[in-house]
Amino acid sequence: MNLRSGAELPEKCRELAKHFESQGTPVMIGGGVLAYTLLGVDYNEASGDCAFLILDPHYTGNDDLKKIVNGGWCGWKKPVDSKGRSFFLKDKFYNLLLPQRPNMV
């Protein structure tokens, strides 16, 4: 999935939710900024609101879950936070890799 702008990512939340329902595989995000791993989405069909469960693969510390979560290395991210800042930048492109599980016969 190729996006010209981070502003397009919330529009893809329904499609990403379907990916997690049908495939269950993490989504790699890269492009004009640092890479992330998308572990899930919280999508509200009625309102269209969404949040992204993001894991930052650049963490290099110990396997200390409290440190990882409290340090913001893994957590739920809204497209726009309470201070009006966009998590996915409008002036950057993003490429998303959605791995598909093999179909078994």
Buried (B, 14 or more C-beta within 10 A) or exposed (E): BEBEBBBBBBEBBBEBBEBBEEEEBBBBBBBEBEEBBBBBBEBEEEEEEBBBBBBBEEBEEEEEEEEBEEEEBBBEBBBEEEEEEBBBBEEBBBEBEBEEEEEEE
